[in-house]
Amino acid sequence: MTIELNGLSKTVGSKLILNDIDLVLEDHKIYGLLGQNDSGKSSLMKVIMNVLLPSEGHVLIEGETGADRPEKLKQLYFLTQDDIYPKRARVKDLVRWMASFYKEFDTANCKRLLDTYHLDENRRYYSLSQKEKSLVKSSLAFSVDVDYLLLDEPGYGLDVYHRHAIYDDLLASCKRHPKTVVLASHVIDEITAFLDEVIILEDGQILVHDSVERLANQAVLVCGAERPVRDYLQGKEILGQEYDDGFIEAVILTGEDVADAAEELTLSRLNLQELFIQLTRDVRQAGGAGNENE
Ligand SMILES: Nc1ncnc2c1ncn2[C@@H]1O[C@H](COP(=O)(O)OP(=O)(O)OP(=O)(O)O)[C@@H](O)[C@H]1O
């Protein structure tokens, strides 16, 4: 069972918010969906969920579109940051609705999680604090044993202790019922350890899609004068580069020992968060370095 996005674009008004996305989400993998604010993470998940309709291209769930086979969408669950619940809904209503809509919903597990976080089911959802709302949403999401979970910043408003607690709940949910997870987050360091693959979005396009193992272990920043850097980059896998007044900064993937590089080059290994910052930083904020194509 896979989800496949082919040539997918979305335009809202005159703005292109998703741009020609090709992506295959494979069985039982956990994908980290990374990107600066407004890069298109939520929009991408909404298009997969058929909440937003693509302007071009399509999303296939086991080879069929959600429009053709709406029941396929029941194999997906989306934790969204949008306010989707009725105004006066109580927590216990949400639990009841989940159980009636998803046959795979584990009510006992959900109640146990709500209990763990001291959440009173009689409270009205919109009277809860941001922390409590996030814990309710994650308790619901991690109790529905569908094949695909799309999670839009599930740790929003949570402190580091509770963020780690819900990562544990997520992993327990994957253990109970193996599933494919797409996890959008701005807290990269905390999630790297349990991701299989990373997708970095920029301006609605996929900038990088690779295994976390390769990105976290093989990313290197190469800096130096143009000539030696260009010589070193020959035949290397380049993820991004910037040229500024005779100097180049390039991000590459390499399994080679960085100590073997020429003396006039500076090479430093990047962890996933550093790689993300390096690839997506705003050039103006980074000190005016121009793109080499400018
Ligand atoms: N319904 C809409 N109408 C107009 N513009 C929209 C709409 N939905 C999204 N956008 C625009 O699309 C772009 C991508 O938004 P999106 O919410 O998908 O980004 P994001 O990566 O999830 O951001 P964040 O990390 O801040 O949650 C933004 O420029 C946003 O303003």
The ligand as an SDF file (V2000), in Angstrom:
LIG
                    3D

 31 33  0  0  0  0  0  0  0  0999 V2000
   -6.3520   28.8080    1.6560 N   0  0  0  0  0  0  0  0  0  0  0  0
   -5.2880   29.5330    1.3440 C   0  0  0  0  0  0  0  0  0  0  0  0
   -5.4160   30.7240    0.7210 N   0  0  0  0  0  0  0  0  0  0  0  0
   -4.3480   31.4570    0.3830 C   0  0  0  0  0  0  0  0  0  0  0  0
   -3.0800   31.0820    0.6320 N   0  0  0  0  0  0  0  0  0  0  0  0
   -2.8890   29.9360    1.2650 C   0  0  0  0  0  0  0  0  0  0  0  0
   -3.9650   29.0860    1.6580 C   0  0  0  0  0  0  0  0  0  0  0  0
   -3.4570   28.0040    2.2750 N   0  0  0  0  0  0  0  0  0  0  0  0
   -2.1270   28.1680    2.2710 C   0  0  0  0  0  0  0  0  0  0  0  0
   -1.7840   29.3210    1.6690 N   0  0  0  0  0  0  0  0  0  0  0  0
   -0.4290   29.8430    1.4440 C   0  0  0  0  0  0  0  0  0  0  0  0
    0.3340   28.7440    0.9960 O   0  0  0  0  0  0  0  0  0  0  0  0
    1.6550   28.8210    1.4920 C   0  0  0  0  0  0  0  0  0  0  0  0
    1.9880   27.5230    2.2090 C   0  0  0  0  0  0  0  0  0  0  0  0
    1.2280   27.4740    3.4060 O   0  0  0  0  0  0  0  0  0  0  0  0
    1.3010   26.2290    4.3830 P   0  0  0  0  0  0  0  0  0  0  0  0
    0.3780   26.5220    5.5200 O   0  0  0  0  0  0  0  0  0  0  0  0
    1.0630   25.0020    3.5980 O   0  0  0  0  0  0  0  0  0  0  0  0
    2.8230   26.2830    4.8600 O   0  0  0  0  0  0  0  0  0  0  0  0
    3.5260   25.4930    6.0690 P   0  0  0  0  0  0  0  0  0  0  0  0
    4.8410   25.0310    5.5540 O   0  0  0  0  0  0  0  0  0  0  0  0
    2.5990   24.4760    6.6330 O   0  0  0  0  0  0  0  0  0  0  0  0
    3.7510   26.6750    7.1160 O   0  0  0  0  0  0  0  0  0  0  0  0
    3.9420   26.6100    8.7230 P   0  0  0  0  0  0  0  0  0  0  0  0
    5.2420   25.9280    8.9910 O   0  0  0  0  0  0  0  0  0  0  0  0
    3.9650   28.0600    9.1230 O   0  0  0  0  0  0  0  0  0  0  0  0
    2.7570   25.8720    9.2770 O   0  0  0  0  0  0  0  0  0  0  0  0
    1.7070   30.0500    2.3950 C   0  0  0  0  0  0  0  0  0  0  0  0
    2.2420   31.1370    1.6530 O   0  0  0  0  0  0  0  0  0  0  0  0
    0.2610   30.2990    2.7250 C   0  0  0  0  0  0  0  0  0  0  0  0
    0.0250   31.6730    2.9770 O   0  0  0  0  0  0  0  0  0  0  0  0
  1  2  1  0
  2  3  1  0
  2  7  2  0
  3  4  2  0
  4  5  1  0
  5  6  2  0
  6  7  1  0
  6 10  1  0
  7  8  1  0
  8  9  2  0
  9 10  1  0
 10 11  1  0
 11 12  1  0
 11 30  1  0
 12 13  1  0
 13 14  1  0
 13 28  1  0
 14 15  1  0
 15 16  1  0
 16 17  2  0
 16 18  1  0
 16 19  1  0
 19 20  1  0
 20 21  2  0
 20 22  1  0
 20 23  1  0
 23 24  1  0
 24 25  2  0
 24 26  1  0
 24 27  1  0
 28 29  1  0
 28 30  1  0
 30 31  1  0
M  END
$$$$
